């Protein structure tokens, strides 16, 4: 019975009530405590306590109970002053006993749109800064009948961390708008906020959002722009405002409402405009900016497939308050969504590194727009011919149906390689997959890329590993049977390792185009290189560092919400990872969205032509973006593939263990046991092979992807009669089609 009581006590402690983040800080400071003192008492890091006070993360058991006890005692010593009366006609609901979503952070400047999920390149995105009028919302708020989070009433946004940062956006970056059977419209925000929405039509809703709702987010960079408010319309809200719950087949093909739709007429009569993308799943409604005041609202309609199930999972089926928590957390940690996660990932690059800034005042005292050093600039730039994908206007002079070879086309792609198991590997019982966390994000960190000037063509250059670009060079002489590992020459079983120079893992047969990191790795392995020609970029910098850091923090913070911290011992990490997504399914959605933002953002750097009417040799909309940069994508993917090979090489040199399959950031090894510790050797001090795979939550470290038996692999081979890439199926063991690379 005592065990049952202990379990009940633990369950209660896991939901110990906590005051709002700002109150936590006030209580600590009132008693003269430092962050270090509190962290030492609770046996956590200083940054952890700081995150609790900032509302970025919430404590979990067993620290939560102790932290709640500390704050309760301090609250008795230092009672809070009487709360100010809420503004007339404005109330809200906050949830001090439920972990609040993190504070919304700044978002993006209005650059050209990208991708079919949202407004695209060439859209007349209105200039100017967003500046919602900082006055209270007009409607009284009330507990929502659909919200599962009861709370006490207080001024709208009073429990929203963003209030302290920017009072213009006191209610956060977004609202999920819902309606009930009585046509009463309710907006759900972050931290349990609930607002009555008085607008009776869609134009009135947009007007109310800009003038009264106090929605939006501050800029991510001093030279950038504030984020426009986002309204997410549920199915019932669509019905209330005259929008179809779902698009027709014809509308789905065009991705928008047809011209002449009654909603478009309503908006036009109210002098609201749409971008060239029209009214689709991610619509932008605006009026031309007046001075520095930006007037733009973004609409997201989940029932129109705005939240792709491949990246957002079942988010579209969540209750409004739950969806507000998911999207609000993503907006706070990444940015206010601008469309698909891929579109948002690309927009985040510009939001963190704007192309222009205000100049110094001239003789008349006026400031002008000028290029920001370290950015990509505000104008699109042609790539090198070897970097251009098939169909690019630079290749219009090639013969029809011409197939470019490695010596004509840069092909830096992720691994898709597999081999037959050796006899010794067949005798092992298991195949274990290990997966690199946020591999493309880790590869972006520290990547030196070209910036705002075109590439320069050179012949017979001396290779410079610090110079970003594309190099035509013969690497067929690099033999993995004898390579430098560290500072020592080592002999390896080259047939058991993929080549680091091709995505297929096959050894190159002659000259080919490579990005700088790939050629630099050949030098690292101990071999000389003699480039034939190159396209190099003198204007260079670490453009993606800030992008990586923000997404890295979003990933790590969300993993912490799921109970997986950074400083765990290896075995503790594996235990914490077991079933972590079931601990908080909503945060698991955010985690998947963050990962998709990384991959999709890198992919958008070389967005291909799509849609009817395009013909090879003609430009497509993405080419008009300054962020259409296939060279940057190639650099990141090259670094990711090289990082993967370096880890496999170091493990093979130290242990004699070789991968049997590699797919992008997942490697599969034969092992005697079912877990990653049967592949990766750890000593009593929790240390493993330097430079190899290391278990942990940080980007670049690895986690367990899945395990299957060797008998399963043999059955797959017999069924399909070929060597399939087992890394593609190691997680679930389900093989539904031949491994055709799709």
N, C-alpha and C positions, 0 to 999 in steps of 0.2 A: 504493500500500500504506500509506503514511503516513496517508492520510485514513482508512483503515479502522482503523488503530491509534488515531488520535485519537477516532474514534467509539466504540471499545471503552473507551478511558480515560474518556470522558464518561459512558458508560453505568455504569461502575463508580462514578464519582464521584457519580452521581445517587442511589446507595444507600449512601453512606458511612455507616458505623455511628456512632451517637451514643449517649452515655449518657442515662439518664433526665433529665427536666427539672430535678428537684431537684439532681442531681449537676452539671449545667451551671452552675447558680447558685453551688454550693459552690466549684467550681473557679475561677470568675471572681473571687469574693470572696477566695479564698485567695491569689490573686496581686495583690490590691489593685486590680483593674481596675473601672472604672465602666461602666455600660451605654453611656454616650456614647462611651467609648474603643473598646469592642468594635464598636459600630455604625459609627464612623468608619473603623475598620480594614477592616470588611467591606463598607463603602459601602451601608449600609442605614439605616433609621430606628431611633431608640432604642426606639420602641414595638415594632418588629419583633423585636429581641433580647429584650425583655421578654416578648413572646408566646412565644418559643421556650423561655424559662426557666420560664414558667408552664404549658407544655404546651398552650396554646391553638392554636398553629400550629406547623408544622414547616418548617425551611429547605428550599429547593429549589435545584437547580443554577443558577448556579455558586457561590452563596454556601454551599451545604451542604458542599462539599468543603473550602473554606477554614475554615469553622466547625469541622468535624470535625478538621482538622489542628490548629487552636488548642487544642481541648479535649484532644486526644491528648497534646500537649506539656505542657499543664498537669497532666494526670493523671500524667505521669512525674515531675513536680516535687512534686506533692501527692497521693500515693496515698490512696485512700479507706480509712477504718478498716474492720476486718473486719466483715462483715455479721453482724447478730445471728442466732442460730439461729432457725429458724421455730418457731412454737408447735407443741406436740405435736399430731399428727394433722392439721396444716394445712400445705399447700404450695400453690404457684401457679406458673404459667408466665408470664413476662414477656418482652417482645420488644424489647430495647434496640436491635437493628439495624433494626427496622421502626418508622416513625413511629407513635407511640401516639395513640389517640383522645384528645381534650381531656378535661380534668378535668370530672367531673359538677358541675353547679352546683345551687344550690337550686331548689326547685320550689314547687308551688302549695299554697295553703291549701284545705281541703276545702269549697268552696262548692257550691251546687246545680249538678247536672250539666246539660249542654246538648247537645241534638242526639241523633239516633238512633244515632250510632256509639258512644255511651257513655252511662253513667248520666245521667239527665236531671233537670230541675227537680222538686223535691218528693221526691227520693230521701232516705231517712234516712241520710245520710252521717255516720258516727260522728264526734263531736267529739273534741277533744284533739290533742296533738302526737304525731307519729310518733317513736318512740324505740326503734329496734331495739337489743337488748341488745348492748353493745360487747364481745363476746368472740369469739374466733376461730371460723371455720367448723369444723364437726365432722368433715367428711370430708377426706381427703387429696386433693390435686389431681394431675392428670396431664396430659401432652400429649394432646390430643384426636385421635382417628383422622381426624376430618373437618376439623380445623383445618389451614390452609395456612401457619401461622405457627410454625415451630419456635422454641424459646427455652430458656433455662436456668431451672431451678426456683428459687424463692425464696418467702418468706412471702407468703401470699395478699394481693394488693393492694399489695405493696411498690412496684410500679412504677406505681401508680395515683395521679395527682396529688391526688385527693380525700382521700387519707389525711392529708395535712398540714392540710387544711381542717377536717375533722371525722372523727375516728377511728370514730365510730359507723357511718359509711358508707364504710368503708375499701375495699369492693369495688365502689363505684360505684352508680349509680342503678338498674341493671337487670341481668338475666341472660336470655340466650336458652337455654332448657332443651331438650335433645335426648336421645334414647335410642338405643342400638344394638341389634343383634339379640339380645344377651345380657341385654337389659333393664337394662343399666347406664345410669344417667342422668347427664348432664354438663351443667353450666351454663357458658356462655360470657359473659364480661364485657368491659369496656373494657380497652384496652391489652394485649390478648392473654391476659387472665386466664382460667384454666380451673379449675373447681371440680367435684369429685365431689358429686353430690346424693344423700344417703342416703334420702330420703323414699320410701316405698313406696306411698303413696296421696295423693290430692289434699289432703285435710285435713292430712296430715302435711307435705306440701310447703309449705303456707301457714304452718304452725307453725314449720318449720325456717327459712323465709325471715325471719320476724320475730325469732326467738331466736338464730339462729346465722349467717345468711348475711352480715350486715353490709352490707345493701343499703339504698339510699335516697339522699336528697339534702337538704341544708340549705335553709332558707327563703330566698326571694329578698328578703324585706323583714323588718325586725325585728319587725313586728306580724303577720307572716303565720305559716304553719305549714310544717313540713318536708314534703317530698314522700314519698308512700308508695312502697315498692319496687314495681318492675314486673317481672313474669315473662312472657316471651314463649315460648309453647309451640309447638314444631314439630309436624308431623304425627305423627312417631314418639313424641314426648312425649305427645300426645293419646291415642294408642293405649295407651301405658304406663299412663296414669292413668285409663283408662276413659272418655275423652271421644270422641265421634265425630270423625273426621277432617274431615268436612264436614257442614253442617246439611242437613236434609231440606228439601224445598220448603215444607212447612208451617212448619218452624222458621225458615226464611229470612224468611217473611212476618211472623212475630211477632218475629224478631230475638233469639230466646232458646230455651233448652232448655225443654221442656214441664214443667209441675208434675208431681212424682212421679218424675222421672228419677232413676236410681240415684245419680248424682253429687250431686244436691240432697239426697238422703236421707243420704248420707255426711256432707256438710257440716253438715246439721242435727243429726245424732247427735253431732258434735264441737263443737256450740254455735257454729258459724260462720253468719253471716247474709249475705244478699245485699241490695243496694239494690233499689229498686222496678223498676229496669231488668231485674232477673233475671240469669241466666247467659247472656250473649251474647258477641259478639266482643271486647268490652271489659267485663269483669266485675270488680266490686269485692267482695271477700270480707272481712268484718270481724267483730269483736266490739265491743260497746260499750266506749268508752274507760274506763280505770280511772284516775281522777285526771287527770293531764296526759299519761298514756301512751296514745298512739293505737295501735290494733291493726287495721291495714288493709293489704291487699295487692291490687294490681291485676293482672289477667291479660289478656294480649293473645294472640289466636289468629289468626295470619295466614291459615290455611286456611279460616277462617270469614269471610274478606274484611275482617278488621280493618284491613289496610293497603290502602286503596283505590288501585287502579292509576292513577287519575287524579292522585293526589298523591304516591304512593310508588313509582310505576313498577313495576319488577320486584323490589322489595325482598323480597316474600314468597317469591321463588324463590332467594334467596341462601343460601349455606352459613351455618350458625349463627354462626361466628366473624365472617363478613362482615356479617351482619345486626346482630350486637352492635356492630360498629364504626359502622354507619350510625345505628342508634337511639341509641347512646351519644353520638355526636357531636351529634346533634340535641338530646338531653337536656341535654348540657353547654352548648350554645350558646343553646337556646331554653328548654326545661324538659322534665321527664319527660312523655312523651305521656299525655294523659288520654282519648284517643279519636281522632276524626278530627283533621286539622290545623286545621279550623275550630273544633272544640271546644277544642283546645289553645290556639289563638290567643285565644279569649275568656277561658279560664281564666287565661292569662298576664296579662291586664289586671288581674284581681283579685289575682293573686299578687304583682304589683309594686306594687299600690295597694290594700291591704286596707281593708275598710270600717270596721273597729273597731280599737281599741287599748286597752291597759290604762290605767286612770285613775291619778291620784295617789292615794296611800294615804289612806283616810279616818281618822276619829278612832280606829278600832279597829285600824288598820294594814293593813286589807284593801284590795285593788285591785279595781276593777270594770270591766266592759266599757263603752266609750264610743265615740261616733262619731269617726272619724278625719277631720279637716278635709282637704279636697282629694280625697276619695274619693266614690264614688257612694252610700255608705251601704249598709246591709244589708237594706233593705226595698224592694220593687218600687214603681214610681211610674207613674201614668197619664201618657201622652203627651198632647199637644194633639190635638183632633179632626182637624185638618188633617194631622197627622203619622201618624195611625192608618191602617194598611193595610186594604184591603177585608176585611170579615168581623169586624173588631174589635168588642168589646162596646160601645164608645163610639158605634158607628154602627148599633146595633140598631134605632133608631127610623126609619132611612131606608126609603123604599118598596122593595119587593122589585124586584130587577133594576135599581135606580137606578145610573146611571153617573156618577160624580163627575167634574167638569171641573177644569181648572187652578185655578179660583178656589175650589175646595173641598178640593183634595188637594195636598199637597206631593209633588213628583215630582223629586227630585234623583237623577239616574242618570248613569252614564258615557255617553260619546259612542257613537253608532252612526249615522254620517253619511257620505254619499258623494254625488258629483255627476258629471256628464258631463265628460270631458276637453275642454279647449278645442282649437281647431285648432293652436295653437302647441305645446301639450302633446302632441298626437298626433304631431308631428314629432320629438319626442324619442324616443330609442330604448328607455329603461328606465323602470320604476317601482321606486322604492326605498322600503322600509319602515324606519322608525326607531322604536324602542320605548323607553319611559321605564322605567328600572330602579325596581322596587319603588314604583310610582307612588302607590299608596294609603298605603304607609308614609310616604313623603315628605310626603304631604298631611296625615297625622296629626300630623306633627312641628310643634309650635307651635300646633296647633288649640285655640282657646278654646271649651270646651263647657260646657253646664250640668252641675251636679253633683247634690247630694242634695235639692234642693227642687223642688216642682212648678212648671210654667210659669205665668206670670201673663198674663192677657189684657188688652190695651190697645187703644184705638181712636184713630185719627188720631195715631199717635206720630211723633216726630221720629226719623229713622233714626240709630241709634248703631252704628257698625261694630265696636265693642268688646263689644257685648252679644249673646251667643248666643241664637238663637231662630229663629222662622219668621215671615215678613213677607208680607202680602198687598199687592202693589204692582204697578203697571202699568209695565212696562219696554219696551213696544212702540215708544216714541219713540227708543230708543237706536239710532243709525244707524252701522253699521260703516264706512260710506263716509267718515265724518269723526270721528276719535277722537283722544284724547290718547295719544301714545306717549312715555313719559317725561314731559317738560314741553312737548312741541311737538304742535300739532295736525297730523295727517297725513291724507291722503286715500288710501283703499284701494279695491280692487275687492271690495265687500261681497258680491257674488254668489259669489265664490270662497272665502269663509270661512264656516264654520258659525257660527250664533249661539251666544254663550257661555251663553245662558240656558235652553236646552232640550237634552235629550239627543239629539233628532233633528236638531239644528242649525237648525231652522226658527225664524223670527223670531216672538216671541210676539204674540198678537193682542189682548191685553187684560190685565186684572189676573190675577195668578197668585201662588201661594204659593212663596216662595224661602227658602232658608237664608241666614243672614247673609253668608257669603262671596260669594254670587252678587250680592246687592244692593250690597255694597261694591265689587265689580268694576265695576258700572255707574257708580258715582261715580268710580272710578279712570279710567274712559274719558272722563270730563268731563261727565257728565250728572247733572241733579238728579233726586232720587227723592222721592216723597210717599206713604209707606205709608198704606193705608186702615185696617188693623188689624194686630196682631201678637200672638204668644205668645212672651214673652221670659223669660229665666232670669237672675235677679240673682246667684244663687250659681253662680260660674263658676270655671274653672281649666283648666290644661293637663294634663288627666287622662291623655292618651295619650303624653306625652313619653317617659316611662321605657320604655313598651312599644315605641315606635318605636326608641329607642336600642338596646335589647337585640336586636331583630330586625335592625336595621341592622348591628350588629356581627356578628351571626350570618351575614348575607348577605355582608358584605365579607370576613370571615375564611374563609368557604367558597370564595368566588371566589379568594382568595389561594391556597388549597389546590389550586385548578385552574390556577394559574399566572397569574392576572390580578390585578395589584396596583393600588393606588390612585394611585400617583405616576407612572404611565407616561405618556410622550409619546403624543399622539393616534395616530400611526401604530404605535407600539409596542403600544398598547392594542388596535388592530384586529388586529394580528398575534397577540397573545396570545389574543384571543377566538376565533380561527379554530381550531375543533376542541377547545376547552378541555374540553368534557365527556367527551371520549374519553380524556383524560389520567388521569382517576380516576373511573370510572363510579360508584363508591360515593359519592364526595363530590358527584357530579352529582345523585344521588338526594336527598341532604341539601339541596342548593341548591333543588331543585324543592319540597321539603317546606317549606322556610323561606318561599318565595314564596307557597305555598298557605296557610300559616299567616297571613300578612298579609291576603290577600284574604278567606279564610274567616272570620277573626276579625272583620273589619269587617262582613261579611255577616251573621254571627250576631247582631249588635246589633239586627237586625230580623227575627228568625227567624219564618217564617210557620207557620200551622197545617198539619199534615199527619197522615196516618193516617186510618183509617176511624172513623166514628162522630162526627166533629166536624161541627157545623153553624154557618153564619154567625151571628154574634151571641153565640156561646158563647166563653168564654175557652179558651185552649190552654196547655199546660204552660210554654212559654217566657215567658209573661207574668208568671210568679211570680218571675222573676229580677230582681235589681237591675240587671243588665247588659242587660236588654231595653230598649234605648234607640234608637229609630228616629231621634231628633233628632241623636244623635252620628254615626250612620251617614250621615245626610244632610249634616252638616257636612263630614265627611271626603270624601265623593264630590263635593260641591260644590267643595271646594278642589282636588281632583284635576282636575276638568274645567276649572276656571278656570286652574289652572297650565298645563294643556295649551294652552288658548286663548291665554294670554299669550305663550307661547313661539312659537306659530304667528303671532301678530300681529306680534311683534318681528322675526321672520324675514321676513315679508312686507313690512314697512315698510322694512327694510334692503336686501333683495335682489329684491323683486318675485316671490318664489316662494310659491306657495299650495298647500295640501294638496288632493289629489283624493279622499281618503277618510280617515276617522278612526274607529277602533274602540277605545274605552276609552283605553289608553295607547299605542296604535300609530298613527302617521300615515304616509301614503304620498304621495310626491312624484314627479312626472315629472322625469327627469334625463337628461343626455347620457352619463353613465357608470353603471356598475353598483354603485358603492359609496356609502356615506354622505358621503364627502368631495366627491362630485359634487352633493350637496344643501346641505351645511353648509360655508360658506366659512371656511377657517382661513388665517391669515397666517403669515409666517415665524417669528413668536414664539409660535406655537401658540395664538393667541387667535381667538375667533370672535365672532359678533354677541352683544353683551351682552343678557342676559335671554332668549336664545333657547335652542335645543337645543345641548347640549354633550356630546361623546362622553366617556365615562368609566365607571368601575365603581360610583361612589357612587350611592345612591338619589337620584332626581331627574335624574340625568344619563341619557344615552341610549346604546343600542347598535344595531348593525345587525340588523334583524329578518329581512329577506329581500329578494330582488330578482327581478322578472319583467320580461319585455319588454312593450312597448306593444302589440305584435301579439297577445300572450297576452291582454291586457285586452280588445282588440277582439274576439277570438274568444269570450271569455266573454260579452260583451255580445250578440253575435249569437246565441249558443246559447240564452241565457235570455231575451232580448228585454226586458231591464230593466237598470236601473243597480244592480249588486250592490256591496256594500261590499267593495272589493278588499283592504282591510286584513285581512279575515278569512282571506284565502287567500294573502297575499303570501309567507308563509314557505315553503310547499311548492308552491304553484301548483295544488293539487288542489281542484277544485270538484265536490262530489258531490251537492249539492242546491241548490235555490233559496234565496236569502238571505232567510229568513223571520224572522230575528232570534233564532232559538233557538241 
